[in-house]
Amino acid sequence: MHVTYATATTANGFLATLDDSLAWLFAVTGDTPDLDALYAAANAVVMGSSTYEWLLRDRTLNDDPDGWASAFGDTPVVVFTTRALRVPDGADVRFLSGPVTDNVTALRRISGDGTVWVQGGGDLAGQFLDADLLDDITLHISPAFLSEGKPLFPRNLASDRLTLVDVRRTGQFIEATWQVRND
Ligand SMILES: NC(=O)c1ccc[n+]([C@@H]2O[C@H](COP(=O)([O-])OP(=O)(O)OC[C@H]3O[C@@H](n4cnc5c(N)ncnc54)[C@H](OP(=O)(O)O)[C@@H]3O)[C@@H](O)[C@H]2O)c1
């Protein structure tokens, strides 16, 4: 299993405002990072419940019969939550709960031991790091700053465990990928 954490972030390390708004991201004009390769490579997409509820609420995937398929195709979406959450018609959504280490077998089964794209939030991505399962981090760094918000990655991870393997510019975004060395 190969685990990638890939997300857009403010330049000062927030994924969203505290009330889960991405208006700062959608306000960026010009070219935006191409997510097609990430979607194509993913055998499973993983997220926490705030991210999932944002998808249901703000992208109205719940109300559009084709919306989920156009976003995720046949790729299973794994949501970590302690709650019972609704699932859009026809969507392949699996729910897991508890420490990532306790769910490795399920994640390997759902992804076919392939590529897992952790979309967020930051603490969930950190739980993969805690479990020595995070292989790389790709950030789409946006020209925006927030005074507070949902954290990008609330963990200590120093340069001796990170190798910059790619960096590029798309419009006003900086895209950077680091490989993570697990202990
Ligand atoms: N900038 C971007 O491109 C980007 C990308 C991704 C996400 N986002 C946004 O960033 C924000 C992230 O929100 P967030 O920081 O609250 O993180 P989140 O991971 O989306 O949601 C956190 C919640 O997930 C559940 N959870 C997490 N780990 C769990 C575990 N091991 N077992 C069971 N449940 C678990 C818990 O809620 P419950 O148990 O109560 O359900 C927890 O409060 C959202 O607004 C999202 O839309 C932005």
The ligand as a Tripos MOL2 file, in Angstrom:
@<TRIPOS>MOLECULE
LIG
   48    52     1     0     0
SMALL
NO_CHARGES

@<TRIPOS>ATOM
      1 N1         -7.6840   22.6460    1.1750 N.am      1 LIG1
      2 C1         -8.0560   21.4600    0.6900 C.2       1 LIG1
      3 O1         -7.7850   21.1010   -0.4640 O.2       1 LIG1
      4 C2         -8.7710   20.5360    1.6160 C.ar      1 LIG1
      5 C3         -8.5710   19.1490    1.5100 C.ar      1 LIG1
      6 C4         -9.2110   18.3260    2.4090 C.ar      1 LIG1
      7 C5        -10.0380   18.8600    3.3710 C.ar      1 LIG1
      8 N2        -10.2340   20.1960    3.4180 N.ar      1 LIG1
      9 C6        -11.0850   20.8020    4.4300 C.3       1 LIG1
     10 O2        -10.3320   20.8020    5.6370 O.3       1 LIG1
     11 C7        -11.2140   20.6060    6.7410 C.3       1 LIG1
     12 C8        -10.6910   19.4280    7.5390 C.3       1 LIG1
     13 O3        -11.4690   19.2820    8.6790 O.3       1 LIG1
     14 P1        -10.9010   18.6150   10.0040 P.3       1 LIG1
     15 O4         -9.6200   19.2040   10.3660 O.co2     1 LIG1
     16 O5        -12.0290   18.6660   10.9880 O.co2     1 LIG1
     17 O6        -10.5800   17.0980    9.6070 O.3       1 LIG1
     18 P2        -11.3760   15.8300    9.0480 P.3       1 LIG1
     19 O7        -10.3580   14.7340    9.0710 O.co2     1 LIG1
     20 O8        -12.0270   16.0970    7.7530 O.co2     1 LIG1
     21 O9        -12.5150   15.5130   10.1270 O.3       1 LIG1
     22 C9        -12.1700   15.2510   11.4490 C.3       1 LIG1
     23 C10       -13.2000   14.3060   12.0410 C.3       1 LIG1
     24 O10       -13.0990   13.0100   11.4160 O.3       1 LIG1
     25 C11       -13.3790   12.0080   12.3920 C.3       1 LIG1
     26 N3        -12.1700   11.1960   12.5550 N.ar      1 LIG1
     27 C12       -10.8810   11.5340   12.2670 C.ar      1 LIG1
     28 N4        -10.0460   10.5190   12.5580 N.ar      1 LIG1
     29 C13       -10.8210    9.5210   13.0200 C.ar      1 LIG1
     30 C14       -10.5400    8.2070   13.4630 C.ar      1 LIG1
     31 N5         -9.2830    7.6870   13.4960 N.pl3     1 LIG1
     32 N6        -11.5790    7.4150   13.8520 N.ar      1 LIG1
     33 C15       -12.8420    7.9030   13.8320 C.ar      1 LIG1
     34 N7        -13.1650    9.1500   13.4140 N.ar      1 LIG1
     35 C16       -12.1650    9.9320   13.0220 C.ar      1 LIG1
     36 C17       -13.7450   12.7420   13.6770 C.3       1 LIG1
     37 O11       -15.1330   13.0950   13.6460 O.3       1 LIG1
     38 P3        -16.4220   12.1940   14.0520 P.3       1 LIG1
     39 O12       -15.9460   10.9430   14.7160 O.co2     1 LIG1
     40 O13       -17.2210   13.0750   14.9530 O.co2     1 LIG1
     41 O14       -17.1300   11.9400   12.7650 O.co2     1 LIG1
     42 C18       -12.9780   14.0300   13.5260 C.3       1 LIG1
     43 O15       -13.4660   15.0920   14.3040 O.3       1 LIG1
     44 C19       -12.6060   20.4170    6.1550 C.3       1 LIG1
     45 O16       -13.2780   21.6540    6.1400 O.3       1 LIG1
     46 C20       -12.3410   20.0090    4.7110 C.3       1 LIG1
     47 O17       -13.3950   20.3620    3.8330 O.3       1 LIG1
     48 C21        -9.5920   21.0380    2.5760 C.ar      1 LIG1
@<TRIPOS>BOND
     1     1     2 1
     2     2     3 2
     3     2     4 1
     4     4     5 ar
     5     4    48 ar
     6     5     6 ar
     7     6     7 ar
     8     7     8 ar
     9     8     9 1
    10     8    48 ar
    11     9    10 1
    12     9    46 1
    13    10    11 1
    14    11    12 1
    15    11    44 1
    16    12    13 1
    17    13    14 1
    18    14    15 2
    19    14    16 1
    20    14    17 1
    21    17    18 1
    22    18    19 2
    23    18    20 1
    24    18    21 1
    25    21    22 1
    26    22    23 1
    27    23    24 1
    28    23    42 1
    29    24    25 1
    30    25    26 1
    31    25    36 1
    32    26    27 ar
    33    26    35 ar
    34    27    28 ar
    35    28    29 ar
    36    29    30 ar
    37    29    35 ar
    38    30    31 1
    39    30    32 ar
    40    32    33 ar
    41    33    34 ar
    42    34    35 ar
    43    36    37 1
    44    36    42 1
    45    37    38 1
    46    38    39 2
    47    38    40 1
    48    38    41 1
    49    42    43 1
    50    44    45 1
    51    44    46 1
    52    46    47 1
@<TRIPOS>SUBSTRUCTURE
     1 LIG1         1 GROUP 0 **** ****
